[in-house]
């Protein structure tokens, strides 16, 4: 069962696992590597002008944080991405108001915050079978095509977030969509994307073959 998140005494629904680390970036903190989250949302929302510049998670008002949590409880899609774009835009503009239309659409009663049908965040997908395609394969295939180094150990997938963001912003819409879908599949399967600045193919091979303890 996926329990509600208790933050300073307030209960929030858990983020849908397909958001992966993007949910943490939006809800808990905003790091200097937000460019990947920004590019992911820009493509998913079809809003080419979207920018997270000036956004910080700690600037969310209570009502905005509650709304964002309710939106993130749903899987990534055009509607949820556009809702997040609206919330981020309000925070960047210095507004503490939560969009009433989004509240009417996404807000859930407090009794529904604890929802048993949600998959535990970052838990491996329960429907995997021996014949199923490894969720890593699409992402690794695309990365190889893009000449983007990727290191894998345990359930961590290390990649340069700046390189990943650049490819998520490619003008090739098919490639962009396939890459977004591959990232969602990684998240769904319980893999964590981690930033590794300036990762080289040689370093990626060493990490993948012989990862350091705690790496």
MIDOSE-1310 file (N, C-alpha, C; in nm, 2 decimals, decimal comma, always signed):
residues 215
xxxx	+0,08/-0,12/+0,00/+0,00/+0,00/+0,00/+0,09/+0,12/+0,00; +0,05/+0,22/-0,07/+0,12/+0,35/-0,07/+0,06/+0,45/+0,02; +0,13/+0,48/+0,13/+0,08/+0,57/+0,23/+0,10/+0,71/+0,19; +0,02/+0,80/+0,25/+0,03/+0,94/+0,22/+0,16/+0,99/+0,28
xxxx	+0,21/+1,10/+0,22/+0,34/+1,16/+0,27/+0,30/+1,25/+0,38; +0,36/+1,24/+0,50/+0,33/+1,33/+0,61/+0,45/+1,43/+0,61; +0,42/+1,56/+0,58/+0,52/+1,66/+0,58/+0,47/+1,77/+0,67; +0,55/+1,79/+0,78/+0,51/+1,89/+0,88/+0,37/+1,88/+0,93
xxxx	+0,32/+1,75/+0,94/+0,19/+1,73/+0,99/+0,08/+1,73/+0,89; +0,11/+1,76/+0,76/+0,01/+1,77/+0,66/+0,03/+1,64/+0,57; -0,08/+1,58/+0,54/-0,08/+1,46/+0,46/-0,10/+1,49/+0,31; -0,01/+1,44/+0,23/-0,01/+1,46/+0,08/-0,01/+1,32/+0,02
xxxx	-0,09/+1,30/-0,09/-0,08/+1,17/-0,16/+0,05/+1,15/-0,22; +0,10/+1,02/-0,23/+0,23/+0,99/-0,29/+0,23/+1,02/-0,44; +0,34/+1,06/-0,49/+0,35/+1,09/-0,64/+0,34/+0,96/-0,71; +0,28/+0,96/-0,83/+0,27/+0,84/-0,92/+0,42/+0,81/-0,95
xxxx	+0,45/+0,68/-0,95/+0,59/+0,63/-0,97/+0,64/+0,67/-1,11; +0,56/+0,70/-1,21/+0,61/+0,73/-1,34/+0,67/+0,87/-1,35; +0,65/+0,95/-1,25/+0,72/+1,08/-1,24/+0,86/+1,06/-1,20; +0,90/+0,96/-1,13/+1,03/+0,94/-1,08/+1,09/+1,05/-1,00
xxxx	+1,21/+1,09/-1,03/+1,28/+1,20/-0,96/+1,23/+1,33/-0,99; +1,15/+1,34/-1,10/+1,09/+1,47/-1,14/+1,00/+1,52/-1,03; +0,93/+1,43/-0,97/+0,83/+1,47/-0,86/+0,91/+1,53/-0,74; +1,02/+1,47/-0,71/+1,10/+1,52/-0,60/+1,16/+1,66/-0,63
xxxx	+1,20/+1,68/-0,76/+1,25/+1,81/-0,80/+1,14/+1,92/-0,80; +1,02/+1,88/-0,83/+0,91/+1,98/-0,83/+0,85/+2,00/-0,69; +0,85/+1,90/-0,61/+0,77/+1,91/-0,48/+0,86/+1,94/-0,36; +0,98/+1,88/-0,36/+1,06/+1,89/-0,24/+1,18/+1,99/-0,25
xxxx	+1,24/+1,99/-0,36/+1,36/+2,08/-0,38/+1,37/+2,11/-0,52; +1,45/+2,21/-0,56/+1,47/+2,24/-0,70/+1,62/+2,26/-0,71; +1,69/+2,16/-0,77/+1,84/+2,17/-0,78/+1,88/+2,24/-0,90; +2,01/+2,26/-0,92/+2,06/+2,32/-1,04/+2,05/+2,23/-1,16
xxxx	+2,01/+2,11/-1,14/+1,99/+2,02/-1,26/+1,84/+2,01/-1,30; +1,76/+2,11/-1,27/+1,62/+2,11/-1,30/+1,60/+2,11/-1,45; +1,70/+2,13/-1,53/+1,68/+2,14/-1,67/+1,62/+2,02/-1,73; +1,64/+1,90/-1,68/+1,59/+1,78/-1,73/+1,44/+1,77/-1,70
xxxx	+1,40/+1,81/-1,58/+1,26/+1,82/-1,55/+1,19/+1,92/-1,63; +1,25/+2,03/-1,66/+1,19/+2,14/-1,74/+1,17/+2,09/-1,88; +1,27/+2,02/-1,94/+1,26/+1,97/-2,08/+1,15/+1,86/-2,09; +1,15/+1,78/-1,99/+1,05/+1,67/-1,99/+0,91/+1,73/-1,99
xxxx	+0,88/+1,83/-1,90/+0,75/+1,89/-1,90/+0,72/+1,98/-2,02; +0,82/+2,04/-2,07/+0,80/+2,12/-2,19/+0,75/+2,04/-2,31; +0,81/+1,92/-2,33/+0,77/+1,83/-2,44/+0,63/+1,77/-2,41; +0,61/+1,73/-2,28/+0,49/+1,66/-2,25/+0,37/+1,76/-2,25
xxxx	+0,39/+1,88/-2,22/+0,28/+1,98/-2,22/+0,26/+2,04/-2,36; +0,36/+2,02/-2,45/+0,36/+2,09/-2,58/+0,36/+2,24/-2,56; +0,43/+2,28/-2,46/+0,45/+2,43/-2,43/+0,59/+2,46/-2,45; +0,63/+2,50/-2,57/+0,77/+2,52/-2,60/+0,83/+2,64/-2,53
xxxx	+0,75/+2,73/-2,47/+0,80/+2,84/-2,40/+0,82/+2,82/-2,25; +0,78/+2,70/-2,21/+0,78/+2,67/-2,06/+0,92/+2,68/-2,01; +0,94/+2,74/-1,90/+1,07/+2,75/-1,83/+1,05/+2,74/-1,68; +1,14/+2,67/-1,61/+1,14/+2,66/-1,47/+1,23/+2,77/-1,40
xxxx	+1,29/+2,85/-1,48/+1,38/+2,95/-1,43/+1,31/+3,04/-1,33; +1,37/+3,04/-1,21/+1,31/+3,12/-1,10/+1,22/+3,04/-1,01; +1,19/+2,91/-1,05/+1,11/+2,83/-0,96/+1,19/+2,76/-0,85; +1,13/+2,76/-0,73/+1,19/+2,69/-0,62/+1,07/+2,62/-0,55
xxxx	+1,09/+2,49/-0,51/+0,98/+2,42/-0,45/+0,95/+2,48/-0,31; +1,05/+2,54/-0,24/+1,02/+2,60/-0,11/+0,94/+2,73/-0,12; +0,91/+2,78/-0,24/+0,83/+2,90/-0,26/+0,68/+2,86/-0,28; +0,65/+2,73/-0,29/+0,51/+2,69/-0,30/+0,43/+2,74/-0,18
xxxx	+0,31/+2,80/-0,20/+0,22/+2,82/-0,09/+0,16/+2,69/-0,04; +0,09/+2,69/+0,07/+0,03/+2,57/+0,12/-0,07/+2,51/+0,02; -0,15/+2,61/-0,04/-0,25/+2,56/-0,13/-0,19/+2,51/-0,27; -0,09/+2,58/-0,31/-0,02/+2,53/-0,43/+0,05/+2,40/-0,41
xxxx	+0,11/+2,38/-0,29/+0,17/+2,25/-0,26/+0,07/+2,14/-0,26; -0,04/+2,16/-0,20/-0,15/+2,06/-0,19/-0,20/+2,03/-0,34; -0,21/+2,13/-0,42/-0,26/+2,11/-0,55/-0,15/+2,03/-0,63; -0,03/+2,07/-0,62/+0,08/+2,00/-0,69/+0,08/+1,85/-0,65
xxxx	+0,07/+1,82/-0,53/+0,07/+1,69/-0,48/-0,04/+1,61/-0,55; -0,16/+1,67/-0,55/-0,28/+1,60/-0,62/-0,25/+1,58/-0,76; -0,19/+1,67/-0,83/-0,16/+1,65/-0,97/-0,06/+1,54/-0,99; +0,05/+1,54/-0,91/+0,16/+1,45/-0,92/+0,11/+1,30/-0,88
xxxx	+0,00/+1,29/-0,82/-0,06/+1,16/-0,78/-0,11/+1,09/-0,91; -0,13/+1,17/-1,02/-0,17/+1,11/-1,14/-0,05/+1,09/-1,23; -0,06/+0,99/-1,33/+0,06/+0,96/-1,42/+0,09/+1,08/-1,51; +0,21/+1,09/-1,56/+0,25/+1,19/-1,65/+0,17/+1,19/-1,78
xxxx	+0,12/+1,30/-1,82/+0,04/+1,31/-1,95/+0,03/+1,46/-1,98; -0,03/+1,49/-2,09/-0,04/+1,62/-2,14/-0,12/+1,71/-2,04; -0,23/+1,66/-1,98/-0,31/+1,73/-1,89/-0,24/+1,76/-1,76; -0,18/+1,66/-1,70/-0,10/+1,68/-1,58/+0,02/+1,77/-1,60
xxxx	+0,08/+1,75/-1,71/+0,20/+1,84/-1,74/+0,16/+1,99/-1,75; +0,04/+2,01/-1,82/+0,00/+2,15/-1,83/-0,05/+2,21/-1,70; -0,10/+2,12/-1,61/-0,14/+2,17/-1,48/-0,01/+2,21/-1,40; +0,09/+2,13/-1,41/+0,22/+2,16/-1,34/+0,28/+2,29/-1,40
xxxx	+0,27/+2,30/-1,53/+0,32/+2,43/-1,59/+0,25/+2,55/-1,54; +0,12/+2,54/-1,51/+0,04/+2,65/-1,46/+0,09/+2,68/-1,31; +0,11/+2,57/-1,23/+0,15/+2,59/-1,10/+0,29/+2,65/-1,09; +0,38/+2,60/-1,17/+0,52/+2,66/-1,17/+0,52/+2,80/-1,21
xxxx	+0,44/+2,83/-1,31/+0,43/+2,97/-1,36/+0,38/+3,07/-1,26; +0,28/+3,02/-1,18/+0,23/+3,10/-1,07/+0,34/+3,13/-0,96; +0,41/+3,03/-0,93/+0,52/+3,05/-0,83/+0,63/+3,14/-0,88; +0,67/+3,12/-1,01/+0,77/+3,21/-1,07/+0,72/+3,36/-1,07
xxxx	+0,59/+3,38/-1,09/+0,53/+3,51/-1,10/+0,51/+3,57/-0,96; +0,54/+3,49/-0,85/+0,53/+3,54/-0,72/+0,39/+3,53/-0,66; +0,30/+3,46/-0,72/+0,17/+3,44/-0,67/+0,16/+3,32/-0,58; +0,08/+3,34/-0,47/+0,05/+3,23/-0,38/-0,08/+3,16/-0,40
xxxx	-0,15/+3,20/-0,51/-0,28/+3,15/-0,54/-0,27/+3,02/-0,61; -0,37/+2,93/-0,58/-0,38/+2,80/-0,66/-0,49/+2,82/-0,75; -0,47/+2,78/-0,88/-0,57/+2,79/-0,98/-0,70/+2,72/-0,95; -0,81/+2,79/-0,94/-0,94/+2,73/-0,90/-0,99/+2,62/-0,99
xxxx	-0,96/+2,64/-1,12/-1,00/+2,54/-1,22/-0,92/+2,41/-1,20; -0,79/+2,42/-1,17/-0,72/+2,30/-1,14/-0,76/+2,24/-1,01; -0,79/+2,32/-0,91/-0,84/+2,26/-0,78/-0,96/+2,18/-0,80; -1,06/+2,23/-0,88/-1,18/+2,16/-0,91/-1,16/+2,03/-0,98
xxxx	-1,05/+2,03/-1,07/-1,03/+1,91/-1,15/-0,94/+1,81/-1,08; -0,84/+1,85/-1,00/-0,75/+1,75/-0,94/-0,76/+1,73/-0,79; -0,81/+1,83/-0,72/-0,81/+1,82/-0,57/-0,89/+1,70/-0,53; -0,84/+1,62/-0,43/-0,91/+1,51/-0,38/-0,94/+1,53/-0,24
xxxx	-1,06/+1,47/-0,19/-1,09/+1,48/-0,05/-0,98/+1,42/+0,04; -0,97/+1,48/+0,16/-0,87/+1,43/+0,25/-0,89/+1,28/+0,28; -1,01/+1,23/+0,27/-1,03/+1,08/+0,29/-0,97/+1,00/+0,18; -0,94/+1,06/+0,07/-0,89/+0,98/-0,04/-0,74/+1,00/-0,06
xxxx	-0,68/+1,08/+0,03/-0,53/+1,10/+0,02/-0,46/+0,97/+0,04; -0,51/+0,88/+0,13/-0,45/+0,75/+0,15/-0,51/+0,65/+0,05; -0,44/+0,63/-0,06/-0,50/+0,55/-0,17/-0,42/+0,42/-0,19; -0,49/+0,31/-0,18/-0,43/+0,18/-0,18/-0,39/+0,13/-0,32
xxxx	-0,45/+0,19/-0,43/-0,43/+0,14/-0,56/-0,30/+0,20/-0,62; -0,24/+0,30/-0,56/-0,11/+0,35/-0,61/+0,00/+0,26/-0,59; +0,09/+0,25/-0,69/+0,21/+0,17/-0,67/+0,31/+0,25/-0,58; +0,38/+0,18/-0,49/+0,48/+0,24/-0,41/+0,58/+0,31/-0,49
xxxx	+0,62/+0,43/-0,45/+0,71/+0,52/-0,53/+0,84/+0,44/-0,55; +0,89/+0,43/-0,67/+1,01/+0,36/-0,71/+1,01/+0,21/-0,69; +0,89/+0,15/-0,66/+0,89/+0,01/-0,65/+0,89/-0,05/-0,79; +0,96/-0,17/-0,80/+0,96/-0,24/-0,93/+0,82/-0,27/-0,98
xxxx	+0,80/-0,26/-1,11/+0,67/-0,29/-1,17/+0,63/-0,43/-1,15; +0,51/-0,46/-1,10/+0,47/-0,59/-1,06/+0,43/-0,68/-1,18; +0,41/-0,62/-1,30/+0,36/-0,70/-1,41/+0,48/-0,76/-1,50; +0,60/-0,74/-1,46/+0,71/-0,78/-1,54/+0,72/-0,93/-1,55
xxxx	+0,75/-0,99/-1,67/+0,76/-1,13/-1,69/+0,90/-1,16/-1,75; +0,93/-1,29/-1,75/+1,06/-1,33/-1,81/+1,07/-1,29/-1,96; +0,95/-1,29/-2,03/+0,95/-1,26/-2,17/+0,94/-1,11/-2,20; +0,92/-1,03/-2,10/+0,90/-0,88/-2,12/+1,03/-0,82/-2,15
xxxx	+1,02/-0,71/-2,23/+1,14/-0,63/-2,27/+1,19/-0,56/-2,14; +1,32/-0,57/-2,12/+1,39/-0,50/-2,01/+1,36/-0,35/-2,02; +1,30/-0,29/-1,92/+1,27/-0,14/-1,93/+1,39/-0,06/-1,96; +1,51/-0,11/-1,93/+1,64/-0,04/-1,96/+1,66/-0,03/-2,11
xxxx	+1,62/-0,14/-2,19/+1,66/-0,15/-2,33/+1,62/-0,03/-2,41; +1,50/+0,02/-2,41/+1,47/+0,14/-2,49/+1,55/+0,26/-2,46; +1,58/+0,28/-2,33/+1,66/+0,40/-2,29/+1,80/+0,38/-2,34; +1,86/+0,26/-2,32/+2,00/+0,24/-2,36/+2,01/+0,24/-2,51
xxxx	+1,91/+0,19/-2,58/+1,92/+0,20/-2,73/+1,92/+0,34/-2,78; +1,83/+0,42/-2,72/+1,82/+0,56/-2,76/+1,95/+0,63/-2,73; +2,00/+0,60/-2,61/+2,13/+0,67/-2,56/+2,24/+0,63/-2,65; +2,25/+0,51/-2,70/+2,36/+0,47/-2,79/+2,34/+0,54/-2,92
xxxx	+2,22/+0,55/-2,97/+2,20/+0,62/-3,09/+2,24/+0,77/-3,08; +2,22/+0,83/-2,96/+2,25/+0,97/-2,94/+2,40/+0,99/-2,90; +2,47/+0,88/-2,89/+2,61/+0,88/-2,84/+2,62/+0,94/-2,70; +2,52/+0,92/-2,62/+2,51/+0,97/-2,48/+2,55/+0,86/-2,38
xxxx	+2,66/+0,88/-2,31/+2,71/+0,78/-2,21/+2,61/+0,75/-2,10; +2,59/+0,63/-2,07/+2,50/+0,59/-1,96/+2,56/+0,48/-1,87; +2,56/+0,50/-1,74/+2,62/+0,40/-1,65/+2,50/+0,34/-1,57; +2,50/+0,21/-1,55/+2,39/+0,14/-1,48/+2,45/+0,06/-1,37
xxxx	+2,41/+0,08/-1,25/+2,44/-0,02/-1,14/+2,33/-0,02/-1,04; +2,30/-0,14/-0,98/+2,19/-0,16/-0,90/+2,06/-0,11/-0,98; +1,99/-0,02/-0,92/+1,87/+0,04/-0,99/+1,90/+0,19/-1,02; +2,02/+0,22/-1,03/+2,06/+0,36/-1,06/+2,10/+0,37/-1,20
xxxx	+2,06/+0,47/-1,27/+2,10/+0,50/-1,41/+2,16/+0,64/-1,41; +2,29/+0,64/-1,43/+2,37/+0,76/-1,43/+2,39/+0,82/-1,57; +2,36/+0,95/-1,58/+2,37/+1,02/-1,71/+2,39/+1,17/-1,68; +2,45/+1,24/-1,78/+2,46/+1,38/-1,77/+2,32/+1,44/-1,79
xxxx	+2,26/+1,50/-1,69/+2,13/+1,56/-1,70/+2,12/+1,67/-1,80; +2,23/+1,74/-1,82/+2,24/+1,85/-1,92/+2,23/+1,79/-2,06; +2,30/+1,68/-2,08/+2,29/+1,61/-2,21/+2,15/+1,56/-2,23; +2,09/+1,50/-2,13/+1,96/+1,44/-2,14/+1,86/+1,55/-2,17
xxxx	+1,87/+1,66/-2,10/+1,78/+1,77/-2,13/+1,79/+1,82/-2,27; +1,91/+1,83/-2,32/+1,93/+1,87/-2,46/+1,86/+1,78/-2,56; +1,87/+1,65/-2,54/+1,81/+1,56/-2,63/+1,65/+1,56/-2,61; +1,60/+1,59/-2,49/+1,46/+1,60/-2,47/+1,40/+1,72/-2,54
xxxx	+1,49/+1,82/-2,58/+1,45/+1,94/-2,65/+1,48/+1,93/-2,80; +1,51/+1,81/-2,85/+1,54/+1,80/-2,99/+1,42/+1,84/-3,08; +1,45/+1,88/-3,20/+1,34/+1,92/-3,29/+1,28/+1,79/-3,35; +1,35/+1,68/-3,34/+1,29/+1,55/-3,39/+1,18/+1,51/-3,29
xxxx	+1,06/+1,53/-3,33/+0,95/+1,50/-3,23/+0,94/+1,35/-3,20; +0,97/+1,26/-3,30/+0,96/+1,12/-3,27/+1,06/+1,08/-3,17; +1,18/+1,12/-3,19/+1,29/+1,09/-3,10/+1,26/+1,15/-2,96; +1,21/+1,27/-2,95/+1,17/+1,33/-2,83/+1,07/+1,25/-2,75
xxxx	+0,96/+1,21/-2,83/+0,86/+1,13/-2,76/+0,91/+0,99/-2,72; +0,99/+0,93/-2,80/+1,04/+0,80/-2,76/+1,13/+0,81/-2,64; +1,21/+0,92/-2,63/+1,30/+0,93/-2,51/+1,21/+0,96/-2,39; +1,11/+1,04/-2,40/+1,02/+1,06/-2,28/+0,96/+0,93/-2,24
xxxx	+0,91/+0,85/-2,33/+0,85/+0,73/-2,30/+0,94/+0,63/-2,23; +1,07/+0,63/-2,28/+1,17/+0,54/-2,22/+1,20/+0,58/-2,08; +1,20/+0,71/-2,05/+1,23/+0,76/-1,91/+1,11/+0,72/-1,82; +0,99/+0,73/-1,87/+0,87/+0,69/-1,79/+0,88/+0,54/-1,76
xxxx	+0,92/+0,46/-1,86/+0,93/+0,31/-1,84/+1,04/+0,28/-1,73; +1,15/+0,36/-1,73/+1,25/+0,34/-1,63/+1,19/+0,37/-1,49; +1,12/+0,48/-1,48/+1,06/+0,52/-1,35/+0,96/+0,41/-1,31; +0,88/+0,37/-1,40/+0,78/+0,27/-1,37/+0,84/+0,14/-1,31
xxxx	+0,96/+0,11/-1,37/+1,02/-0,02/-1,32/+1,11/+0,00/-1,20; +1,11/+0,12/-1,14/+1,18/+0,14/-1,02/+1,32/+0,19/-1,03; +1,37/+0,23/-1,15/+1,50/+0,28/-1,17/+1,51/+0,43/-1,13; +1,62/+0,47/-1,08/+1,64/+0,61/-1,05/+1,74/+0,68/-1,14
xxxx	+1,70/+0,78/-1,21/+1,79/+0,86/-1,29/+1,88/+0,95/-1,20; +2,01/+0,94/-1,21/+2,10/+1,02/-1,13/+2,19/+1,10/-1,22; +2,22/+1,22/-1,18/+2,31/+1,31/-1,26/+2,45/+1,27/-1,24; +2,52/+1,26/-1,35/+2,67/+1,24/-1,35/+2,73/+1,33/-1,46
xxxx	+2,77/+1,45/-1,41/+2,82/+1,55/-1,51/+2,94/+1,50/-1,58; +2,94/+1,53/-1,71/+3,06/+1,50/-1,80/+3,10/+1,35/-1,80; +3,00/+1,27/-1,79/+3,02/+1,13/-1,79/+3,07/+1,09/-1,93; +3,18/+1,01/-1,93/+3,23/+0,96/-2,06/+3,20/+0,81/-2,08
xxxx	+3,21/+0,77/-2,20/+3,18/+0,63/-2,23/+3,27/+0,53/-2,15; +3,40/+0,57/-2,14/+3,49/+0,49/-2,06/+3,45/+0,48/-1,92; +3,42/+0,59/-1,86/+3,37/+0,59/-1,72/+3,25/+0,51/-1,70; +3,15/+0,53/-1,79/+3,03/+0,45/-1,79/+3,05/+0,30/-1,79
xxxx	+3,14/+0,26/-1,87/+3,17/+0,12/-1,88/+3,23/+0,06/-1,75; +3,32/+0,14/-1,69/+3,38/+0,10/-1,56/+3,28/+0,10/-1,45; +3,19/+0,20/-1,44/+3,09/+0,20/-1,34/+2,99/+0,08/-1,36; +2,95/+0,06/-1,48/+2,85/-0,05/-1,51/+2,91/-0,19/-1,47
xxxx	+3,04/-0,21/-1,50/+3,10/-0,34/-1,48/+3,14/-0,36/-1,34; +3,19/-0,25/-1,28/+3,25/-0,27/-1,14/+3,21/-0,14/-1,06; +3,08/-0,13/-1,02/+3,04/-0,01/-0,95/+3,11/+0,00/-0,81; +3,14/+0,12/-0,77/+3,20/+0,13/-0,63/+3,09/+0,12/-0,53
xxx	+3,12/+0,06/-0,41/+3,02/+0,04/-0,31/+2,96/+0,18/-0,27; +2,83/+0,18/-0,26/+2,77/+0,31/-0,22/+2,76/+0,41/-0,33; +2,81/+0,37/-0,46/+2,81/+0,47/-0,57/+2,68/+0,50/-0,63
